[in-house]
Amino acid sequence: MVMRQTVVRYTTKDEAAAKENQRLIEAVFADIATQGLEGLRSYNVSVLEDGLSFVHVAVVEIDGNPLFTLDSFQAFASTVSERAVEPPVSVTGDVFAAHP
């Protein structure tokens, strides 16, 4: 089975936007914890040292990204441009090696 990895990076406008961003991301993780997500192998979000830049890494085992099925993720994604300095940069590729 081919796994796909998507990496998204963006910088929020200020500390208030970063805090709101984190709140919305925490809601996504709460939904994942209670609902589970078929096909989502891993999902990690990091805030970089500047406290404003975020990196999301999702690995999925199915076509499409199951995160998009969550209302909480749609709420996060639909408003990220309001919090970010520039549109998020996203790259996707096939995982050819992984360590659990």
Secondary structure, 3 states (H helix, E strand, C coil): CCEEEEEEEEEECCHHHHHHHHHHHHHHHHHHHHHCCCCEEEEEEEECCCCCEEEEEEEECCCCCHHHHCHHHHHHHHHHHHHECCCCEEEEEEECCCCC
